[in-house]
Amino acid sequence: MNSKDPYASPPSSGATIESGVNVATGLRSLFGGVLMGLANLVPGISGGTMLLAAGVYPDFIEAIADLTRFRFKLKSIITLGCVVIAAGAAILLFAGLLKDLVIGQRWVMYSLFIGLTLGGLPLVWRLARPVSKKAIFAAGVAFGLMVLLAYLQHSGFVGSGSASFLMMFIAGLAGASAMILPGVSGGYLLLLLGQYVPILAGIDQFKTALKAKDISAAMDPAISVVLPVGIGVVVGVVVVGNLLKWLLENQKQATLGVLLGLLLGSTIGLWPFQEGVQPHVGDIVKGREVTTESLPEIDREDWPTQWFTPGVGQVGGSLALIGLGLVVTYGVSRLGEKKEA
Protein backbone atom coordinates (compact mmCIF):
# COMPACT_ATOMS: atom_id res chain seq x y z
CA MET A 1 0.00 0.00 0.00
CA ASN A 2 1.24 3.51 -0.77
CA SER A 3 3.32 4.87 2.11
CA LYS A 4 1.51 8.19 1.84
CA ASP A 5 -1.91 6.60 2.19
CA PRO A 6 -3.30 7.85 5.52
CA TYR A 7 -5.13 4.54 5.91
CA ALA A 8 -2.06 2.38 5.51
CA SER A 9 -1.37 -0.04 8.35
CA PRO A 10 1.86 0.40 10.28
CA PRO A 11 4.56 -2.05 9.17
CA SER A 12 4.72 -5.22 11.15
CA SER A 13 8.02 -7.07 11.60
CA GLY A 14 7.25 -9.27 14.58
CA ALA A 15 8.92 -6.97 17.09
CA THR A 16 7.30 -3.68 17.96
CA ILE A 17 9.60 -0.65 18.08
CA GLU A 18 8.27 1.99 20.43
CA SER A 19 8.08 5.35 18.68
CA GLY A 20 9.49 8.36 20.44
CA VAL A 21 7.09 10.03 22.83
CA ASN A 22 7.57 13.69 23.71
CA VAL A 23 5.65 16.79 24.72
CA ALA A 24 4.94 17.61 21.06
CA THR A 25 3.08 14.31 20.66
CA GLY A 26 0.73 15.15 23.52
CA LEU A 27 0.21 18.77 22.49
CA ARG A 28 -0.56 17.86 18.89
CA SER A 29 -2.99 15.17 20.06
CA LEU A 30 -4.71 17.65 22.39
CA PHE A 31 -5.02 20.17 19.56
CA GLY A 32 -6.40 17.51 17.21
CA GLY A 33 -8.84 16.39 19.91
CA VAL A 34 -10.22 19.92 20.37
CA LEU A 35 -10.73 20.25 16.60
CA MET A 36 -12.35 16.81 16.49
CA GLY A 37 -14.73 17.63 19.34
CA LEU A 38 -15.85 20.87 17.68
CA ALA A 39 -16.21 19.04 14.37
CA ASN A 40 -18.51 16.42 15.83
CA LEU A 41 -20.75 19.17 17.19
CA VAL A 42 -21.17 20.72 13.74
CA PRO A 43 -23.01 18.74 11.05
CA GLY A 44 -20.92 18.80 7.90
CA ILE A 45 -17.46 18.85 9.46
CA SER A 46 -15.63 15.55 9.70
CA GLY A 47 -13.75 14.74 12.89
CA GLY A 48 -11.36 12.58 10.87
CA THR A 49 -10.58 15.54 8.62
CA MET A 50 -9.71 17.65 11.67
CA LEU A 51 -7.33 14.96 12.92
CA LEU A 52 -5.73 14.92 9.49
CA ALA A 53 -5.31 18.68 9.71
CA ALA A 54 -3.60 18.35 13.09
CA GLY A 55 -1.34 15.62 11.70
CA VAL A 56 -2.40 12.95 14.22
CA TYR A 57 -4.86 10.86 12.17
CA PRO A 58 -2.52 7.90 11.40
CA ASP A 59 -1.40 7.81 15.05
CA PHE A 60 -5.06 7.91 16.16
CA ILE A 61 -6.06 4.95 13.95
CA GLU A 62 -2.95 3.03 15.01
CA ALA A 63 -3.72 3.74 18.67
CA ILE A 64 -7.26 2.34 18.29
CA ALA A 65 -5.87 -0.80 16.61
CA ASP A 66 -3.22 -1.21 19.32
CA LEU A 67 -5.42 -0.74 22.37
CA THR A 68 -8.34 -2.83 21.06
CA ARG A 69 -5.85 -5.66 20.49
CA PHE A 70 -4.40 -5.16 23.99
CA ARG A 71 -1.08 -3.82 22.74
CA PHE A 72 -0.48 -1.12 25.35
CA LYS A 73 2.19 1.07 23.78
CA LEU A 74 2.91 4.33 25.56
CA LYS A 75 2.53 6.45 22.44
CA SER A 76 -0.85 4.90 21.63
CA ILE A 77 -2.11 5.47 25.18
CA ILE A 78 -1.00 9.11 25.18
CA THR A 79 -2.36 9.81 21.68
CA LEU A 80 -5.78 8.27 22.25
CA GLY A 81 -6.08 9.64 25.79
CA CYS A 82 -5.25 13.22 24.76
CA VAL A 83 -7.59 13.14 21.75
CA VAL A 84 -10.50 11.73 23.77
CA ILE A 85 -10.06 14.10 26.74
CA ALA A 86 -9.70 17.20 24.54
CA ALA A 87 -12.64 16.22 22.31
CA GLY A 88 -14.85 15.57 25.34
CA ALA A 89 -13.98 18.93 26.86
CA ALA A 90 -14.76 20.78 23.61
CA ILE A 91 -18.12 19.02 23.30
CA LEU A 92 -19.04 19.79 26.92
CA LEU A 93 -18.15 23.49 26.61
CA PHE A 94 -19.75 24.33 23.26
CA ALA A 95 -22.78 22.00 22.99
CA GLY A 96 -25.25 24.57 24.36
CA LEU A 97 -24.09 27.38 22.08
CA LEU A 98 -24.41 25.31 18.91
CA LYS A 99 -27.82 23.97 19.96
CA ASP A 100 -29.14 27.52 20.37
CA LEU A 101 -27.72 28.57 16.99
CA VAL A 102 -29.30 25.63 15.17
CA ILE A 103 -32.69 26.32 16.76
CA GLY A 104 -32.65 30.10 16.44
CA GLN A 105 -30.75 30.55 13.15
CA ARG A 106 -31.59 27.35 11.30
CA TRP A 107 -31.23 28.55 7.70
CA VAL A 108 -27.91 30.24 8.49
CA MET A 109 -26.44 27.19 10.20
CA TYR A 110 -27.78 24.70 7.64
CA SER A 111 -26.29 26.77 4.80
CA LEU A 112 -22.93 26.68 6.55
CA PHE A 113 -23.32 22.93 7.18
CA ILE A 114 -23.91 22.31 3.45
CA GLY A 115 -20.70 24.09 2.54
CA LEU A 116 -18.74 22.29 5.24
CA THR A 117 -20.07 18.96 3.93
CA LEU A 118 -19.24 19.65 0.28
CA GLY A 119 -15.74 20.72 1.29
CA GLY A 120 -14.98 17.14 2.28
CA LEU A 121 -15.68 15.76 -1.22
CA PRO A 122 -12.27 16.58 -2.75
CA LEU A 123 -10.50 14.79 0.10
CA VAL A 124 -12.42 11.54 -0.35
CA TRP A 125 -12.15 11.86 -4.16
CA ARG A 126 -8.35 12.10 -3.92
CA LEU A 127 -8.24 9.06 -1.66
CA ALA A 128 -10.41 7.07 -4.10
CA ARG A 129 -8.36 7.81 -7.24
CA PRO A 130 -8.16 6.17 -9.69
CA VAL A 131 -11.94 5.88 -9.36
CA SER A 132 -13.21 2.49 -10.57
CA LYS A 133 -16.65 1.41 -11.78
CA LYS A 134 -17.11 -0.33 -8.44
CA ALA A 135 -16.58 2.96 -6.61
CA ILE A 136 -19.01 4.80 -8.91
CA PHE A 137 -21.68 2.11 -8.42
CA ALA A 138 -21.20 2.17 -4.62
CA ALA A 139 -21.43 5.98 -4.66
CA GLY A 140 -24.70 5.80 -6.62
CA VAL A 141 -26.23 3.34 -4.17
CA ALA A 142 -25.15 5.39 -1.15
CA PHE A 143 -26.45 8.59 -2.75
CA GLY A 144 -29.82 6.93 -3.38
CA LEU A 145 -30.02 5.81 0.25
CA MET A 146 -29.33 9.34 1.44
CA VAL A 147 -32.06 10.73 -0.82
CA LEU A 148 -34.48 8.16 0.60
CA LEU A 149 -33.44 9.01 4.15
CA ALA A 150 -33.93 12.74 3.50
CA TYR A 151 -37.41 12.03 2.11
CA LEU A 152 -38.34 9.93 5.14
CA GLN A 153 -37.00 12.63 7.43
CA HIS A 154 -39.09 15.33 5.73
CA SER A 155 -42.13 13.06 5.84
CA GLY A 156 -41.73 12.57 9.57
CA PHE A 157 -40.73 8.89 9.49
CA VAL A 158 -37.25 9.56 10.85
CA GLY A 159 -35.62 12.41 12.75
CA SER A 160 -38.54 12.87 15.10
CA GLY A 161 -36.25 13.51 18.05
CA SER A 162 -37.36 10.50 20.11
CA ALA A 163 -34.77 10.36 22.87
CA SER A 164 -35.01 6.77 24.14
CA PHE A 165 -32.00 4.97 25.62
CA LEU A 166 -31.77 2.79 22.48
CA MET A 167 -31.88 5.78 20.11
CA MET A 168 -29.20 7.54 22.14
CA PHE A 169 -27.02 4.42 21.95
CA ILE A 170 -27.55 4.22 18.17
CA ALA A 171 -26.71 7.91 17.89
CA GLY A 172 -23.46 7.40 19.78
CA LEU A 173 -22.65 4.39 17.62
CA ALA A 174 -23.33 6.33 14.42
CA GLY A 175 -21.39 9.37 15.57
CA ALA A 176 -18.35 7.33 16.58
CA SER A 177 -18.46 5.35 13.33
CA ALA A 178 -18.55 8.55 11.30
CA MET A 179 -15.74 10.26 13.16
CA ILE A 180 -13.30 7.47 12.23
CA LEU A 181 -13.12 8.45 8.57
CA PRO A 182 -12.24 11.83 7.06
CA GLY A 183 -15.10 13.33 5.07
CA VAL A 184 -17.95 11.78 7.09
CA SER A 185 -19.77 13.99 9.58
CA GLY A 186 -21.02 12.40 12.79
CA GLY A 187 -23.02 15.53 13.58
CA TYR A 188 -24.92 15.22 10.31
CA LEU A 189 -25.88 11.60 11.04
CA LEU A 190 -27.18 12.74 14.43
CA LEU A 191 -29.18 15.45 12.68
CA LEU A 192 -30.80 12.90 10.36
CA LEU A 193 -31.56 10.57 13.25
CA GLY A 194 -33.26 13.43 15.06
CA GLN A 195 -30.83 13.15 17.98
CA TYR A 196 -28.63 16.19 17.32
CA VAL A 197 -30.57 18.75 19.36
CA PRO A 198 -31.63 16.30 22.14
CA ILE A 199 -28.00 15.24 22.63
CA LEU A 200 -26.69 18.82 22.70
CA ALA A 201 -29.48 19.80 25.08
CA GLY A 202 -28.70 16.86 27.38
CA ILE A 203 -24.98 17.63 27.41
CA ASP A 204 -25.65 21.29 28.15
CA GLN A 205 -28.06 20.36 30.95
CA PHE A 206 -25.45 17.98 32.39
CA LYS A 207 -22.76 20.71 32.25
CA THR A 208 -25.05 23.27 33.92
CA ALA A 209 -25.90 20.87 36.74
CA LEU A 210 -22.22 20.09 37.32
CA LYS A 211 -21.36 23.80 37.46
CA ALA A 212 -24.12 24.29 40.04
CA LYS A 213 -22.84 21.20 41.93
CA ASP A 214 -26.36 19.79 41.75
CA ILE A 215 -25.70 16.05 41.55
CA SER A 216 -29.38 15.07 41.54
CA ALA A 217 -30.10 17.37 38.57
CA ALA A 218 -27.08 15.93 36.74
CA MET A 219 -28.26 12.34 37.12
CA ASP A 220 -31.14 12.57 34.62
CA PRO A 221 -29.08 13.75 31.60
CA ALA A 222 -26.21 11.53 32.74
CA ILE A 223 -28.38 8.40 32.60
CA SER A 224 -30.60 9.31 29.66
CA VAL A 225 -28.01 10.96 27.39
CA VAL A 226 -24.36 10.77 28.51
CA LEU A 227 -24.38 7.07 29.43
CA PRO A 228 -26.07 5.57 26.32
CA VAL A 229 -24.23 7.91 23.95
CA GLY A 230 -20.94 7.11 25.70
CA ILE A 231 -21.55 3.36 25.40
CA GLY A 232 -22.41 3.78 21.73
CA VAL A 233 -19.25 5.78 21.11
CA VAL A 234 -17.04 3.13 22.73
CA VAL A 235 -18.69 0.31 20.76
CA GLY A 236 -18.48 2.34 17.56
CA VAL A 237 -14.80 3.16 17.97
CA VAL A 238 -13.79 -0.38 18.89
CA VAL A 239 -15.96 -2.42 16.51
CA VAL A 240 -16.65 -0.13 13.58
CA GLY A 241 -13.22 1.47 13.71
CA ASN A 242 -11.50 -1.88 13.17
CA LEU A 243 -14.10 -2.93 10.58
CA LEU A 244 -13.64 0.23 8.55
CA LYS A 245 -9.88 -0.16 8.75
CA TRP A 246 -10.24 -3.67 7.30
CA LEU A 247 -12.63 -2.48 4.58
CA LEU A 248 -10.29 0.30 3.51
CA GLU A 249 -7.44 -2.17 3.28
CA ASN A 250 -9.40 -4.87 1.43
CA GLN A 251 -12.28 -3.07 -0.34
CA LYS A 252 -10.92 0.45 -0.61
CA GLN A 253 -12.64 1.48 -3.87
CA ALA A 254 -16.10 0.33 -2.82
CA THR A 255 -15.75 1.82 0.66
CA LEU A 256 -14.57 5.22 -0.56
CA GLY A 257 -17.28 5.14 -3.23
CA VAL A 258 -19.87 4.75 -0.47
CA LEU A 259 -18.33 7.70 1.35
CA LEU A 260 -18.56 9.85 -1.78
CA GLY A 261 -22.23 9.01 -2.18
CA LEU A 262 -22.98 9.65 1.48
CA LEU A 263 -21.26 13.02 1.41
CA LEU A 264 -22.99 14.24 -1.73
CA GLY A 265 -26.39 12.91 -0.71
CA SER A 266 -26.18 14.30 2.80
CA THR A 267 -26.64 17.87 1.57
CA ILE A 268 -30.20 17.08 0.44
CA GLY A 269 -31.39 16.65 4.01
CA LEU A 270 -29.81 20.00 4.92
CA TRP A 271 -32.09 22.17 2.77
CA PRO A 272 -31.55 25.48 4.58
CA PHE A 273 -34.92 27.17 4.10
CA GLN A 274 -36.86 25.39 6.80
CA GLU A 275 -38.00 26.63 10.16
CA GLY A 276 -39.55 25.36 13.34
CA VAL A 277 -43.31 25.84 13.56
CA GLN A 278 -45.18 25.89 16.87
CA PRO A 279 -47.44 22.83 17.02
CA HIS A 280 -51.19 22.99 17.56
CA VAL A 281 -53.55 20.92 19.67
CA GLY A 282 -54.02 17.56 17.94
CA ASP A 283 -50.59 17.48 16.26
CA ILE A 284 -48.22 14.59 16.94
CA VAL A 285 -44.90 15.63 18.49
CA LYS A 286 -42.33 13.01 19.53
CA GLY A 287 -44.96 10.30 19.13
CA ARG A 288 -47.55 11.94 21.39
CA GLU A 289 -50.66 13.94 20.59
CA VAL A 290 -50.47 17.57 21.65
CA THR A 291 -53.12 18.58 24.16
CA THR A 292 -54.11 21.96 25.61
CA GLU A 293 -52.23 21.06 28.79
CA SER A 294 -49.06 19.80 27.08
CA LEU A 295 -48.79 22.56 24.45
CA PRO A 296 -47.06 25.14 26.72
CA GLU A 297 -44.58 22.47 27.86
CA ILE A 298 -43.23 21.69 24.36
CA ASP A 299 -39.75 23.17 23.96
CA ARG A 300 -38.91 25.08 20.81
CA GLU A 301 -36.27 22.49 19.95
CA ASP A 302 -39.07 19.91 19.58
CA TRP A 303 -41.19 21.95 17.17
CA PRO A 304 -41.80 20.31 13.77
CA THR A 305 -40.13 21.99 10.79
CA GLN A 306 -41.52 23.12 7.47
CA TRP A 307 -40.02 24.69 4.34
CA PHE A 308 -40.49 28.38 3.60
CA THR A 309 -39.92 30.61 0.57
CA PRO A 310 -36.70 32.59 1.11
CA GLY A 311 -36.16 36.23 0.23
CA VAL A 312 -33.45 37.45 -2.15
CA GLY A 313 -31.21 38.39 0.76
CA GLN A 314 -31.57 34.96 2.34
CA VAL A 315 -30.71 33.22 -0.93
CA GLY A 316 -27.61 35.38 -1.37
CA GLY A 317 -26.60 34.91 2.24
CA SER A 318 -27.11 31.16 1.99
CA LEU A 319 -24.91 30.90 -1.10
CA ALA A 320 -22.20 32.98 0.60
CA LEU A 321 -22.30 30.76 3.71
CA ILE A 322 -22.16 27.60 1.57
CA GLY A 323 -19.09 29.00 -0.15
CA LEU A 324 -17.50 29.90 3.18
CA GLY A 325 -18.09 26.44 4.62
CA LEU A 326 -16.71 24.78 1.49
CA VAL A 327 -13.54 26.86 1.61
CA VAL A 328 -13.00 26.16 5.32
CA THR A 329 -13.35 22.37 5.12
CA TYR A 330 -11.42 22.12 1.84
CA GLY A 331 -8.63 24.30 3.24
CA VAL A 332 -8.34 22.20 6.39
CA SER A 333 -8.26 18.97 4.38
CA ARG A 334 -5.48 20.37 2.18
CA LEU A 335 -3.55 21.39 5.29
CA GLY A 336 -3.92 17.86 6.63
CA GLU A 337 -2.78 16.40 3.31
CA LYS A 338 0.38 18.51 3.36
CA LYS A 339 1.17 17.50 6.93
CA GLU A 340 0.68 13.83 6.08
CA ALA A 341 2.95 14.22 3.05
C-alpha positions in Angstrom: 0.0 0.0 0.0 1.2 3.5 -0.8 3.3 4.9 2.1 1.5 8.2 1.8 -1.9 6.6 2.2 -3.3 7.8 5.5 -5.1 4.5 5.9 -2.1 2.4 5.5 -1.4 0.0 8.3 1.9 0.4 10.3 4.6 -2.0 9.2 4.7 -5.2 11.2 8.0 -7.1 11.6 7.3 -9.3 14.6 8.9 -7.0 17.1 7.3 -3.7 18.0 9.6 -0.7 18.1 8.3 2.0 20.4 8.1 5.3 18.7 9.5 8.4 20.4 7.1 10.0 22.8 7.6 13.7 23.7 5.7 16.8 24.7 4.9 17.6 21.1 3.1 14.3 20.7 0.7 15.1 23.5 0.2 18.8 22.5 -0.6 17.9 18.9 -3.0 15.2 20.1 -4.7 17.6 22.4 -5.0 20.2 19.6 -6.4 17.5 17.2 -8.8 16.4 19.9 -10.2 19.9 20.4 -10.7 20.3 16.6 -12.3 16.8 16.5 -14.7 17.6 19.3 -15.8 20.9 17.7 -16.2 19.0 14.4 -18.5 16.4 15.8 -20.7 19.2 17.2 -21.2 20.7 13.7 -23.0 18.7 11.1 -20.9 18.8 7.9 -17.5 18.8 9.5 -15.6 15.5 9.7 -13.7 14.7 12.9 -11.4 12.6 10.9 -10.6 15.5 8.6 -9.7 17.6 11.7 -7.3 15.0 12.9 -5.7 14.9 9.5 -5.3 18.7 9.7 -3.6 18.4 13.1 -1.3 15.6 11.7 -2.4 13.0 14.2 -4.9 10.9 12.2 -2.5 7.9 11.4 -1.4 7.8 15.1 -5.1 7.9 16.2 -6.1 5.0 14.0 -2.9 3.0 15.0 -3.7 3.7 18.7 -7.3 2.3 18.3 -5.9 -0.8 16.6 -3.2 -1.2 19.3 -5.4 -0.7 22.4 -8.3 -2.8 21.1 -5.8 -5.7 20.5 -4.4 -5.2 24.0 -1.1 -3.8 22.7 -0.5 -1.1 25.4 2.2 1.1 23.8 2.9 4.3 25.6 2.5 6.5 22.4 -0.9 4.9 21.6 -2.1 5.5 25.2 -1.0 9.1 25.2 -2.4 9.8 21.7 -5.8 8.3 22.3 -6.1 9.6 25.8 -5.2 13.2 24.8 -7.6 13.1 21.8 -10.5 11.7 23.8 -10.1 14.1 26.7 -9.7 17.2 24.5 -12.6 16.2 22.3 -14.8 15.6 25.3 -14.0 18.9 26.9 -14.8 20.8 23.6 -18.1 19.0 23.3 -19.0 19.8 26.9 -18.1 23.5 26.6 -19.8 24.3 23.3 -22.8 22.0 23.0 -25.3 24.6 24.4 -24.1 27.4 22.1 -24.4 25.3 18.9 -27.8 24.0 20.0 -29.1 27.5 20.4 -27.7 28.6 17.0 -29.3 25.6 15.2 -32.7 26.3 16.8 -32.7 30.1 16.4 -30.8 30.5 13.1 -31.6 27.4 11.3 -31.2 28.5 7.7 -27.9 30.2 8.5 -26.4 27.2 10.2 -27.8 24.7 7.6 -26.3 26.8 4.8 -22.9 26.7 6.6 -23.3 22.9 7.2 -23.9 22.3 3.5 -20.7 24.1 2.5 -18.7 22.3 5.2 -20.1 19.0 3.9 -19.2 19.7 0.3 -15.7 20.7 1.3 -15.0 17.1 2.3 -15.7 15.8 -1.2 -12.3 16.6 -2.7 -10.5 14.8 0.1 -12.4 11.5 -0.4 -12.2 11.9 -4.2 -8.4 12.1 -3.9 -8.2 9.1 -1.7 -10.4 7.1 -4.1 -8.4 7.8 -7.2 -8.2 6.2 -9.7 -11.9 5.9 -9.4 -13.2 2.5 -10.6 -16.7 1.4 -11.8 -17.1 -0.3 -8.4 -16.6 3.0 -6.6 -19.0 4.8 -8.9 -21.7 2.1 -8.4 -21.2 2.2 -4.6 -21.4 6.0 -4.7 -24.7 5.8 -6.6 -26.2 3.3 -4.2 -25.1 5.4 -1.1 -26.5 8.6 -2.7 -29.8 6.9 -3.4 -30.0 5.8 0.2 -29.3 9.3 1.4 -32.1 10.7 -0.8 -34.5 8.2 0.6 -33.4 9.0 4.1 -33.9 12.7 3.5 -37.4 12.0 2.1 -38.3 9.9 5.1 -37.0 12.6 7.4 -39.1 15.3 5.7 -42.1 13.1 5.8 -41.7 12.6 9.6 -40.7 8.9 9.5 -37.2 9.6 10.9 -35.6 12.4 12.7 -38.5 12.9 15.1 -36.3 13.5 18.1 -37.4 10.5 20.1 -34.8 10.4 22.9 -35.0 6.8 24.1 -32.0 5.0 25.6 -31.8 2.8 22.5 -31.9 5.8 20.1 -29.2 7.5 22.1 -27.0 4.4 22.0 -27.6 4.2 18.2 -26.7 7.9 17.9 -23.5 7.4 19.8 -22.6 4.4 17.6 -23.3 6.3 14.4 -21.4 9.4 15.6 -18.3 7.3 16.6 -18.5 5.4 13.3 -18.6 8.5 11.3 -15.7 10.3 13.2 -13.3 7.5 12.2 -13.1 8.4 8.6 -12.2 11.8 7.1 -15.1 13.3 5.1 -17.9 11.8 7.1 -19.8 14.0 9.6 -21.0 12.4 12.8 -23.0 15.5 13.6 -24.9 15.2 10.3 -25.9 11.6 11.0 -27.2 12.7 14.4 -29.2 15.5 12.7 -30.8 12.9 10.4 -31.6 10.6 13.3 -33.3 13.4 15.1 -30.8 13.2 18.0 -28.6 16.2 17.3 -30.6 18.8 19.4 -31.6 16.3 22.1 -28.0 15.2 22.6 -26.7 18.8 22.7 -29.5 19.8 25.1 -28.7 16.9 27.4 -25.0 17.6 27.4 -25.7 21.3 28.1 -28.1 20.4 31.0 -25.4 18.0 32.4 -22.8 20.7 32.2 -25.1 23.3 33.9 -25.9 20.9 36.7 -22.2 20.1 37.3 -21.4 23.8 37.5 -24.1 24.3 40.0 -22.8 21.2 41.9 -26.4 19.8 41.7 -25.7 16.1 41.6 -29.4 15.1 41.5 -30.1 17.4 38.6 -27.1 15.9 36.7 -28.3 12.3 37.1 -31.1 12.6 34.6 -29.1 13.8 31.6 -26.2 11.5 32.7 -28.4 8.4 32.6 -30.6 9.3 29.7 -28.0 11.0 27.4 -24.4 10.8 28.5 -24.4 7.1 29.4 -26.1 5.6 26.3 -24.2 7.9 23.9 -20.9 7.1 25.7 -21.5 3.4 25.4 -22.4 3.8 21.7 -19.2 5.8 21.1 -17.0 3.1 22.7 -18.7 0.3 20.8 -18.5 2.3 17.6 -14.8 3.2 18.0 -13.8 -0.4 18.9 -16.0 -2.4 16.5 -16.6 -0.1 13.6 -13.2 1.5 13.7 -11.5 -1.9 13.2 -14.1 -2.9 10.6 -13.6 0.2 8.6 -9.9 -0.2 8.7 -10.2 -3.7 7.3 -12.6 -2.5 4.6 -10.3 0.3 3.5 -7.4 -2.2 3.3 -9.4 -4.9 1.4 -12.3 -3.1 -0.3 -10.9 0.4 -0.6 -12.6 1.5 -3.9 -16.1 0.3 -2.8 -15.8 1.8 0.7 -14.6 5.2 -0.6 -17.3 5.1 -3.2 -19.9 4.8 -0.5 -18.3 7.7 1.3 -18.6 9.9 -1.8 -22.2 9.0 -2.2 -23.0 9.6 1.5 -21.3 13.0 1.4 -23.0 14.2 -1.7 -26.4 12.9 -0.7 -26.2 14.3 2.8 -26.6 17.9 1.6 -30.2 17.1 0.4 -31.4 16.6 4.0 -29.8 20.0 4.9 -32.1 22.2 2.8 -31.5 25.5 4.6 -34.9 27.2 4.1 -36.9 25.4 6.8 -38.0 26.6 10.2 -39.5 25.4 13.3 -43.3 25.8 13.6 -45.2 25.9 16.9 -47.4 22.8 17.0 -51.2 23.0 17.6 -53.5 20.9 19.7 -54.0 17.6 17.9 -50.6 17.5 16.3 -48.2 14.6 16.9 -44.9 15.6 18.5 -42.3 13.0 19.5 -45.0 10.3 19.1 -47.5 11.9 21.4 -50.7 13.9 20.6 -50.5 17.6 21.6 -53.1 18.6 24.2 -54.1 22.0 25.6 -52.2 21.1 28.8 -49.1 19.8 27.1 -48.8 22.6 24.4 -47.1 25.1 26.7 -44.6 22.5 27.9 -43.2 21.7 24.4 -39.8 23.2 24.0 -38.9 25.1 20.8 -36.3 22.5 19.9 -39.1 19.9 19.6 -41.2 22.0 17.2 -41.8 20.3 13.8 -40.1 22.0 10.8 -41.5 23.1 7.5 -40.0 24.7 4.3 -40.5 28.4 3.6 -39.9 30.6 0.6 -36.7 32.6 1.1 -36.2 36.2 0.2 -33.5 37.5 -2.2 -31.2 38.4 0.8 -31.6 35.0 2.3 -30.7 33.2 -0.9 -27.6 35.4 -1.4 -26.6 34.9 2.2 -27.1 31.2 2.0 -24.9 30.9 -1.1 -22.2 33.0 0.6 -22.3 30.8 3.7 -22.2 27.6 1.6 -19.1 29.0 -0.1 -17.5 29.9 3.2 -18.1 26.4 4.6 -16.7 24.8 1.5 -13.5 26.9 1.6 -13.0 26.2 5.3 -13.3 22.4 5.1 -11.4 22.1 1.8 -8.6 24.3 3.2 -8.3 22.2 6.4 -8.3 19.0 4.4 -5.5 20.4 2.2 -3.6 21.4 5.3 -3.9 17.9 6.6 -2.8 16.4 3.3 0.4 18.5 3.4 1.2 17.5 6.9 0.7 13.8 6.1 3.0 14.2 3.1 
